[in-house]
Amino acid sequence: MIGIFHITLEEERMRDVYDKFKTLKAKEQDLKSPDGVDIKFEAKYTLGDYYPELRYSDTPPNPPVVNDVPNFFDVFFPWFSPIHIIVQNIHPPFFPLWGHGQSLMVLEPPSSVVVITHQSSFLSDNDVLRTGEGDMAFTDPAIYLAELQTYEMIAAAIASPLDVDMIMPGETAGADAIALHDHIGTVEPVALTGVSATVLHGADAAGMHVNGEVADEMPDLDDVLPAYMRDDDEDTDSAAPAEGEGEGEGEGAEEADDHEWPDPFEGLDDIGGGGGPFEIDDGHAVVAGANLLVNQASIISAWLDAPVISVMGDVVNLDVISQVNVLVDHDVGSIGQVTGSVALNAASFSFTSTSPEPDDTEGEEKHGGRADTGLPANWAVTRISGDLINVNKVVQYTFQTDNDFAEISFGSTNTYIGLGDNSVVNLTNLLEIGFGFDLIMVGGNMISVNWINQINVLIDNDNVTYTGIAPTSISGDDNLLFNAAMISGVGVDGYAAMQDNFAKAADDLAEGGENIDRSVAHDSVFEGVDILRVLYIDGDFTTINWIEQTNILGDSDQVHLALDDFQAATGGVVNVTAGSNAVVNMASINEYGVDSKVMVGGEVYDDALLYQAELIDTDADPLGVNMPSLASEAVVFLADDMMTTDTGPLEGPIAPTAPESTTSPDMMQTMLA
């Protein structure tokens, strides 16, 4: 009853609200639903069948009305898009019979590019190892460091004829470039004792030269590396498939499938086992040298060029390569096969024309017996106020010392002791792709400088002694100093006097003009060009590619082998590698463009220079005189006392290396006297 009471109570409360709602609803107008409207459709056209060759393209937008549509001699010319500079055949809503002015087409001007790269590497790996009794006295490594720094200064003195600062763009760039050209023309070989130098100017520097001699090809780095470094390369080559193997289908592909490829993770699955993290060859090996220093730089530029260039000022074009090698190798205790050290300076200048050789028969076949001699119908001019510069500067410097001293005795069956075997690499590759125009007009000077400067310094004065039986081999030589430089260009510039019509157009643009007249646009040099793209540079047009590379390596090792009880304890072969170092500089500058006719209002300063020098001081030749007759492509130095198989044990302590000059301990006094 209680529940029914509550329900009844709620009904009474809501009745009052419900009555109001019912009254409002009764007042609403009863609207009938609208009648339907009949719509009849009648199509005048019927869809046809599928037509696969039908092509549809959107109608391009109307061009902005900035000038009258150009027409010459009552002949209408289509409008050119201000963005793509491509004919689009868009007719305006009117067709004038007369017109005036040149349609304005917009060209994006090129921007300046500046890339400055400095790479420096420093490594000090002066190891101390004593597994013997520890009673040997060694020379302080600081003495070898001072010697290395001295020879670095000597190398700088040898390269001093071309020790100049890079041209800086600006108001004095033209004068500085001309001064540099004059300086290059006066460079002569340095007159320092023991230095062999070659200087070639102009056309004599063209082509390939190795150590001052004309060469048919550039030496391959893999062919001249020390034997210790070539071993790994040969193993890799033997594991790789032969040329053509694995390409395509058939027998070659089947052989590639059957080839047993080496496991890249071999040696990592049994680190805790007896095999160790890497395999050790039978016998005992001590590696105190085998250091590799590499500076490599490459600049590839296709930034800006034109078939026709007019320069109101002067033109300066310089291509320079400077290479210096300094080797000091005085070894004590060498045993076994003698492998001489190699010093190479290799340089190449090469320039290729892009103009095809004339072939009348081929031309008639292509053009139906007549060539296209049409002149530009329209032209566009873009302007740069000030200088336009492209500067790429790469400086790479490596300094390493690996002056180890070790007293070693062997107590196991196989031993590998690595005190050197370091690798230091500086690498830079630049690729720049830019713009192409039909005409470049320069109000100032046009400056182009390609510069490569390379220096290698290697000091490898090793002292290896032993007691007891003689080791199997002790190698303190087989070093490599390698400088390789190449300056190449695709597109050759030919110089001519300034024409009056181009000079007048340049003067008008310099005074604020925005366009060129028909006397320039319809010059015969532009025959066959539909749309003439013109770049005007108010200031200088400067292009500089500058590479400097330096390797400094000191690897003067002191090693004593305690082999008194070696045969009874372990036996086996004992090999000591104290040399086998390689210092490598490789640089290339490659410019890509087109053959250009350069009209010059001022003077032309065009020159090339090749400077190759070396100072070699080894056991074979105390005076450090170059002996190119030993090899046509390398300078190899052999020591008379290295030809014997055994120098005998040395019981005394290792003494400091004697000064290189017997007249004065001041090395610079001797070299600069």
ROBAKOL-753686 format. One line per field, with one value per residue (C-alpha): x, y, z. Coordinates in steps of 0.05 Angstrom, whole numbers, plus 32768, in hexadecimal, padded with zeros to 4 digits. Layout:
c1	c(X;...)
c2	c(Y;...)
c3	c(Z;...)
***
This chain:
c1	c(8000;803A;8054;8010;8009;804A;8038;7FF4;8015;8045;800C;7FE7;8024;8030;7FE8;7FEB;8028;800A;7FCA;7FF2;8019;7FD9;7FBB;7FF8;7FF8;7FAF;7FBE;7FF2;7FDB;7FD3;7FFE;7FF4;802F;8040;8030;806A;8086;8093;80D5;80E4;812C;813D;8186;819A;81D8;81E5;8226;8250;827D;82C2;82F4;833B;835F;8339;8367;8350;837A;8365;8361;839C;838C;838C;83CF;83D6;83CC;840F;8420;8402;8406;8444;843C;846C;8459;8410;8422;8408;8439;841E;8424;845B;844C;8471;8481;8495;84AB;8489;845B;8413;83EA;83B9;8393;837C;8334;834D;837C;83A0;83B9;83EF;8419;8454;8487;84A3;847C;849A;84AC;84C4;8505;851D;8564;8598;85AE;85F5;8613;8649;8660;869A;86AF;86E7;86F9;872F;8744;8776;878D;87C2;87D0;8812;880F;883B;883F;886D;8865;88AF;88DB;88D2;891C;891E;8928;88FF;8904;88D0;8897;8899;88DA;88B6;887C;88AB;88CC;8888;8875;88B7;88AB;8865;8884;88B4;887A;8858;8898;889A;8852;885D;885D;8813;8803;87CE;878B;874B;872E;86F5;86BA;86B0;86C7;8710;8702;8715;8757;8767;8759;8787;87BD;87B6;87BD;87FD;8818;880A;8830;886F;886F;88B1;88CA;88E3;892E;8931;8964;894A;8909;88F4;88C0;889C;8876;884C;8825;87ED;87E7;8822;87F8;87BF;87B4;87CD;880F;882D;8869;8875;8873;883D;8813;87E0;87B3;87AB;87C5;8793;8795;8787;87C4;87F5;87DB;880B;880A;87EE;87B0;87A7;879D;8756;8744;875A;8732;86F4;86FF;8705;86C4;869E;867F;86A3;868E;864D;863F;85FA;85E0;85A4;858E;85AE;85F0;860B;85CE;85D2;861B;860A;85D4;8604;863B;864A;8649;8671;864C;864F;8644;867B;86A6;866F;864C;8685;86A1;86A5;86C5;870D;8709;8704;86E3;870F;873E;8789;87B8;87EC;882A;8837;8828;8839;8819;8834;8827;87F2;87D0;87A2;8793;8763;874A;8717;86F1;86C6;86A3;8672;8653;8620;860B;8606;861A;8604;861A;8625;8644;8655;8683;868D;86C9;8703;8702;872F;8732;8764;876E;87A4;87BC;87F3;880D;8843;885D;888F;88A8;88DC;88E9;8926;891F;894C;8944;8920;8920;8903;88E8;88F2;88B7;88C7;889B;8873;8866;8835;881D;87E9;87C2;8793;8776;8741;870D;86DA;86B2;8667;8662;8658;8686;8667;8648;8627;8606;85E8;85D0;85AB;858A;8572;855A;8543;857D;8579;858A;855C;8572;8536;8543;8523;84DB;84DB;850D;850E;8541;854E;857B;85AA;85C1;8607;8634;8621;8650;865A;868F;86A0;86DA;86EF;8729;873D;8774;878B;87C2;87D3;880C;8817;885A;8857;888B;8884;88AD;888F;8899;886C;884E;8816;8810;87F0;87F5;87DA;87F0;87D1;87F2;87E0;87B0;8788;875B;8749;871D;8703;86CF;86A8;867E;865A;8627;8609;85D6;85BD;85A6;85B0;85A5;85AE;85D3;85F7;860A;863D;8645;8685;86BA;86B4;86E1;86EA;871E;8728;875D;8777;87B0;87C8;87FF;8815;8849;885E;8895;88A3;88E3;88DE;890E;8903;8933;8932;8959;895D;894A;893B;88F2;88D6;88CC;88D0;88B2;88BA;88AE;8878;8859;882D;8825;87EE;87D5;87A1;877F;8752;8733;8703;86CF;8699;8690;86C8;86C9;86E0;86F1;86E0;86DD;869F;866B;864C;8604;8613;863B;8602;85D0;85FB;8602;85B6;85AB;85E0;85B9;8579;855D;8531;8537;8563;8555;854D;8595;85AC;8572;8577;85C3;85DA;85F6;85AF;8597;856B;8557;850B;850A;8548;8556;8583;85A6;85C4;85F6;8603;8644;8677;866A;8698;86A1;86D5;86E2;8719;8734;876C;8782;87B9;87CF;8803;8817;884E;885A;889E;889A;88CA;88C1;88ED;88E0;88F9;8902;8936;890B;88D9;88E8;88E2;88A4;8877;889C;887A;8886;888E;887B;8881;885F;8879;886C;8836;8816;87EC;87DC;87AC;878F;875B;8738;870F;86EB;86BA;8695;865D;8642;8641;8672;866D;867F;8699;869B;86CA;86CC;870C;8747;874B;8777;8777;87AB;87B7;87EE;8807;8837;8853;888A;88A6;88DA;88EF;8920;892B;8961;896B;8980;8998;8996;894C;8956;891D;892D;88F5;891C;8908;88C0;889A;885D;8879;88B5;88D0;890A;8931;8964;89A5;89A4;895D;8971;8990;8966;8981;89A1;89B1;8999;89A2;89B1;89B5;897B;8955;8976;8954;8950;8989;8977;896A;899B;89E4;89F5;89C1;8989;895E;893A;891D;8962;897A;893B;8936;897F)
c2	c(8000;802E;8026;8033;8071;808E;8081;80A3;80DE;80E8;80E4;811B;8148;8141;8149;8194;8198;8168;8191;81CF;81A8;818B;81D1;81ED;81B3;81BF;8206;81F0;81F5;81B4;81BA;818A;816C;8191;8170;8152;8179;8153;8166;814E;8148;8148;8140;815B;8130;80E6;80C9;80A8;806C;806C;8092;8080;80B6;80EF;811E;8154;818A;81C1;8207;822F;826E;82B0;82D4;8313;8352;8375;8387;8385;8342;8346;8344;8356;8366;8357;830F;82F8;82D6;82A9;82BF;82A2;828C;82B6;8278;8241;826B;8238;8247;823A;8254;827D;82B0;82EF;8307;8338;8333;8374;8387;83B3;83A9;83C7;83B4;8371;8342;833C;82F6;82E6;82BF;82AB;82C5;8294;829C;829F;8260;825F;821D;821F;81DB;81D1;818A;817C;813A;8130;80ED;80DD;8093;808F;8049;802D;7FE1;7FB9;7F6E;7F61;7F70;7FBB;7FCE;7FEF;803A;805D;80A2;80D4;80DA;8125;8126;8105;8136;8171;8152;8148;8191;81A7;8181;819D;81E2;81CA;81B0;81F4;8215;81E7;81FA;8243;825B;824D;825C;8291;82A2;8295;82CF;82EF;8309;8354;8396;8380;833A;834F;836E;8334;8302;8327;832A;82DF;82D4;82FD;82D6;8293;82A8;82B4;8273;824D;820D;8218;8217;81EC;81B5;8170;8189;8172;81A0;81A8;81E6;81E6;8222;822A;81F5;81CE;81BE;81A0;8155;8124;8128;80FA;8113;8149;8119;8112;80D4;80AE;809F;80AF;807C;8051;8056;800C;7FFA;8022;8017;7FF5;7FA9;7FA6;7FCD;7FA9;7F66;7F76;7F94;7F55;7F29;7F54;7F51;7F06;7EFF;7F2D;7F10;7F1B;7F51;7F40;7F08;7F0B;7F3C;7F2A;7EE2;7EA2;7E83;7EC2;7EC7;7E7D;7E85;7EC0;7E98;7E5F;7E8E;7E85;7ECC;7EDB;7EE1;7F29;7F13;7EDF;7EE5;7F04;7EC4;7EA8;7EE4;7EBE;7E81;7E72;7E93;7EDA;7F15;7F0D;7ED9;7EDE;7EC4;7E91;7EAF;7EF2;7F36;7F7B;7FB5;7FF8;801C;8010;8053;806F;80BA;80CF;8114;8110;814A;814F;818C;8181;81C2;81CE;8210;8245;824B;8267;825E;82AA;82D4;831E;833C;8387;8380;834F;8303;82DB;828F;8268;821D;820A;81C8;81C7;8185;8179;8137;8134;80EF;80E1;8097;8082;803B;8011;7FC5;7FB4;7F6A;7F45;7F5A;7FA3;7FCB;8013;804D;8071;80BB;80D0;8114;8109;8142;8149;8185;8173;819D;8182;81A8;819F;81B5;817A;8171;818C;8157;8174;8132;8127;816F;816A;812A;8147;818B;8177;819A;81DC;81F1;8216;825F;827D;82B6;82BE;82D2;82E9;82F4;82FC;8321;8315;8342;833A;8379;8371;8334;82ED;82BC;8271;825F;8218;8213;81D0;81CC;8188;817E;813F;813A;80F7;80DC;8092;8091;804F;802E;7FE6;7FAF;7F6D;7F24;7EED;7EB7;7E9B;7E74;7EAD;7EF7;7F37;7F79;7FB7;7FF8;801D;800B;804B;806A;80B4;80CE;8113;8111;8148;8142;817F;817E;81BE;81C2;8206;822E;8235;8274;8286;82C7;82DF;8329;833D;8386;837A;8343;82F9;82D1;8286;8264;8219;820B;81CA;81C9;8187;8178;8135;812E;80EA;80DD;8093;808B;8045;8023;7FD8;7FAE;7F67;7F36;7EEC;7ECF;7EFC;7F0C;7EF3;7F3A;7F82;7FB5;7FFE;8018;800B;804F;8075;80C0;80CC;810E;810A;8148;8153;8192;8183;81AB;819D;81DA;8205;8251;8278;82C1;82F9;8345;8368;8378;83BD;83A5;837C;83B5;83E6;83B5;83AC;83F7;83FF;83C9;83E8;842A;8408;83EA;83AD;838E;8385;839C;8374;8382;8352;8321;8319;8312;82D8;82B3;82A5;8283;8248;8263;826A;828E;82B5;82B0;82E8;82F3;8336;833B;8382;8370;8338;82F0;82C8;827D;8260;8216;8210;81D0;81CA;8186;8176;8134;8134;80EF;80DD;8092;808B;8049;802A;7FDF;7FAD;7F62;7F36;7EF4;7ED2;7E96;7E9F;7E5F;7E33;7E57;7E5F;7E5E;7E76;7EB2;7EF9;7F33;7F7C;7FB3;7FF7;801A;800D;8051;8075;80C0;80D0;8111;810C;8149;8156;8193;8185;81BD;81AF;81E2;81F2;8210;825B;8297;82CA;8312;833B;8386;8386;8356;830A;82E9;829E;826E;8229;8212;81CE;81CD;818A;8184;8150;8147;80FF;80EE;80A4;8072;8067;80AF;80D9;8118;810D;8114;80FA;80BE;80BB;8089;8051;8054;807D;8087;8086;809B;805D;8060;8021;801D;7FF6;7FDE;7FC6;7F93;7F63;7F2F;7F39;7F75;7F4E;7F58;7F9A;7F93;7FDC;800A;8030;8074;80B3;80BF;80EB;812F;812F;8167;815B;81A5;81C2;81A8;81E1;81C1;8202;8221;81EC;81ED;8238;8249)
c3	c(8000;800F;7FC7;7FA7;7FD2;7FB9;7F70;7F79;7F9A;7F60;7F2D;7F51;7F52;7F07;7EF2;7EF8;7ECA;7E99;7E92;7E7E;7E4A;7E2D;7E26;7E01;7DD1;7DC0;7DAB;7D76;7D2D;7D0A;7CCB;7C93;7C6E;7C2D;7BEB;7BC3;7B88;7B48;7B25;7ADF;7AC5;7A7B;7A66;7A22;7A1E;7A29;7A43;7A0E;7A12;7A32;7A08;7A20;79F8;7A16;7A3D;7A6C;7A8D;7ABC;7A9E;7AB9;7AE0;7ABD;7AC1;7AEB;7AC2;7ACB;7A84;7A3F;7A1D;79F0;79A6;7971;7929;793A;794C;798F;79BF;79F7;7A3F;7A69;7AB0;7AE3;7B0B;7ADB;7A9F;7A71;7A36;7A4B;7A10;7A39;7A11;7A35;7A2D;79F8;79BD;79B1;796C;798A;79C7;79EA;7A20;7A35;7A60;7AA6;7AB9;7AFF;7B0A;7B4F;7B59;7B74;7BBC;7BD6;7BF5;7C2B;7C4B;7C7D;7C98;7CCA;7CE1;7D14;7D32;7D6A;7D85;7DB8;7DBD;7DE2;7E00;7E37;7E3E;7E6A;7E6E;7E7B;7EB6;7EAC;7EAD;7E68;7E61;7E2C;7E0D;7E25;7DF1;7DFA;7DD1;7D97;7D9D;7D98;7D5B;7D3A;7D46;7D29;7CE8;7CE5;7CE2;7CAD;7C83;7C8A;7C72;7C35;7C25;7C35;7BEB;7BEB;7C33;7C26;7C43;7C1D;7BF6;7C1C;7BF5;7BFB;7BDF;7BDA;7BBD;7B76;7B8B;7BB9;7B81;7B51;7B86;7B91;7B46;7B44;7B80;7B60;7B22;7B4C;7B74;7B6F;7B90;7BD7;7BE2;7C20;7C2C;7C19;7BFB;7BB6;7B96;7B54;7B3D;7AFD;7AE3;7AB1;7A7B;7A98;7AD5;7AAC;7AAD;7AE2;7B07;7B3B;7B62;7B2F;7AF3;7ABE;7ACA;7AA1;7ADD;7B26;7B58;7B7C;7BC7;7BD0;7BA8;7BD2;7C18;7C49;7C46;7C8D;7C77;7C35;7C56;7C6E;7C2A;7C06;7C34;7C28;7BDD;7BDE;7C04;7BD4;7B94;7B53;7B22;7B02;7B34;7B52;7B1F;7AF5;7AEB;7AD5;7AE9;7B0A;7B38;7B4A;7B5D;7B89;7BAB;7BB8;7BD1;7C1B;7C36;7C75;7CB6;7CCE;7D16;7D15;7D53;7D7E;7D94;7DBD;7DE2;7E22;7E02;7DF1;7DAD;7DC9;7DA7;7D6A;7D4E;7D59;7D25;7D38;7D56;7D77;7D58;7D73;7D4D;7D62;7D20;7CE9;7CF5;7CC0;7CB9;7C82;7C6E;7C35;7C17;7BD9;7BBC;7B83;7B6A;7B33;7B52;7B1C;7AD3;7A90;7A47;7A42;7A79;7A75;7AA9;7AAD;7ADB;7ADE;7ADA;7B0A;7B03;7B2D;7B37;7B69;7B88;7BBC;7BD9;7C0D;7C2B;7C64;7C7B;7CB0;7CBB;7CE3;7CFD;7D28;7D2A;7CEA;7CD8;7C9D;7C5A;7C49;7C2F;7C1E;7C31;7BFB;7BF4;7BBD;7BA6;7B70;7B4F;7B15;7AEF;7ABC;7A98;7A66;7A32;7A2D;79E4;79B5;797B;793B;790E;78CF;78BC;7900;7904;78C2;78D7;7919;78FF;78BA;7898;78BD;7904;7935;7930;7954;7984;79C9;79C7;7A0F;7A46;7A92;7ABC;7B06;7B2E;7B69;7B8C;7BA8;7BA2;7B93;7BB6;7BBB;7BEE;7C03;7C34;7C53;7C85;7CA0;7CD4;7CF6;7D2B;7D4A;7D75;7D7E;7DA2;7DC6;7DF2;7E06;7E28;7E14;7E26;7E0C;7E38;7E0D;7DCC;7DA4;7DB3;7D93;7DB1;7D91;7DA3;7D63;7D2A;7D32;7CFD;7CFA;7CC3;7CAF;7C78;7C54;7C15;7BF9;7BC0;7BA6;7B6E;7B5B;7B1F;7AD4;7AAB;7A62;7A72;7AB0;7AB2;7AE8;7AF9;7B21;7B1D;7B13;7B42;7B41;7B6E;7B79;7BAD;7BCC;7BFF;7C1C;7C4F;7C6C;7CA4;7CBE;7CF1;7CFB;7D21;7D3F;7D6E;7D78;7DA1;7DBB;7DE6;7DD8;7D95;7D5B;7D4A;7D08;7CED;7D04;7CD3;7CDF;7C99;7C63;7C70;7C3F;7C35;7C02;7BE7;7BAF;7B94;7B58;7B3A;7B01;7ADB;7AA9;7A7E;7A63;7A63;7A26;7A2D;79FC;79FC;7A15;79DF;79DE;79E3;7A22;7A40;7A35;7A53;7A90;7A99;7A95;7AC8;7AF6;7AF3;7B0A;7ACB;7AD1;7A8C;7A50;7A0A;79CA;79B4;79EB;79EA;799E;799C;7971;79AE;79C4;7984;7994;79D9;79E2;7A25;7A3B;7A85;7A9C;7AE0;7AF0;7B2A;7B40;7B65;7B60;7B4C;7B7A;7B7D;7BAD;7BBC;7BF0;7C10;7C43;7C5D;7C90;7CAF;7CE7;7D02;7D33;7D3B;7D5C;7D82;7DB3;7DBB;7DE0;7DD9;7E12;7DED;7E19;7E2B;7DF2;7DCC;7E09;7E23;7DE6;7DA3;7D64;7D37;7D50;7D23;7D36;7D0C;7D1F;7CDC;7CA8;7CB4;7C80;7C7E;7C46;7C2A;7BF2;7BD6;7B98;7B7C;7B44;7B21;7AF0;7ABE;7A74;7A43;7A4C;7A21;7A53;7A3A;7A65;7A6C;7A96;7A99;7A9C;7AD1;7AC4;7AE0;7AFE;7B2D;7B44;7B7F;7B97;7BCB;7BF9;7C2F;7C3A;7C71;7C7A;7C8A;7C3F;7C31;7C6C;7C40;7C31;7BE6;7BBA;7B8E;7B5A;7B2F;7B5E;7B46;7B13;7B3F;7B85;7BAD;7BD1;7C00;7C13;7C4A;7C42;7C8A;7C81;7C4C;7C7F;7CA2;7CE8;7D08;7D47;7D8E;7DB1;7DFA;7E0B;7E1D;7DE8;7DDE;7DC7;7D7C;7D63;7D47;7CFC;7CF0;7D05;7D03;7D31;7D5C;7D41;7D07;7CEC;7CEA;7CB9;7C8E;7C89;7C82)
***
